[in-house]
Amino acid sequence: MQNARYIAAGLSDADMLWLLSVGKLRVLRPGETLVASGKPVADLFFVTDGRLEVRLDDGTRVAELHHGDVVGEMSFVERHSPLVSVVAAGPKPTEMLAIPRKLILDRFEQEPVFAARFYRALAVFLSERLRETTAAVRAQAKSLRDDKADKEARARFSRLFSKSGP
């Protein structure tokens, strides 16, 4: 998934240059936490290299993020703390551009047209992520249904041959 392209496509060159100028490079070693479940997120992150895992509180991995993915967008839009943690997965360090939420919000005040472009780009990005997630869930549900049908057919077949003869 290279989802940052949806955001970049909706912004002007000047917008992108501004984001690059205010962003700071952040590097995480494998196992380091970028986003902790239940804790506020102060930045919006664009992954530039490496791999991250999105995990539930019990440690279950629910997604993997790579170069071009965005982290912290839901907290940016909703202003709620995340329900998952995001951890650098290795094997090499993960690099990202961290853009402070406060600077983005200040820019919205100074340039409302930037805010409109930014939120539209974010909406397109989130819509595409929802489509991808829906497709993955649909495929998993079909696989589960197929497995269940296969088990039921095997059970019927076994019952057919397990009946004792005359």
Disulfide bonds with the S-S distance in Angstrom:
none
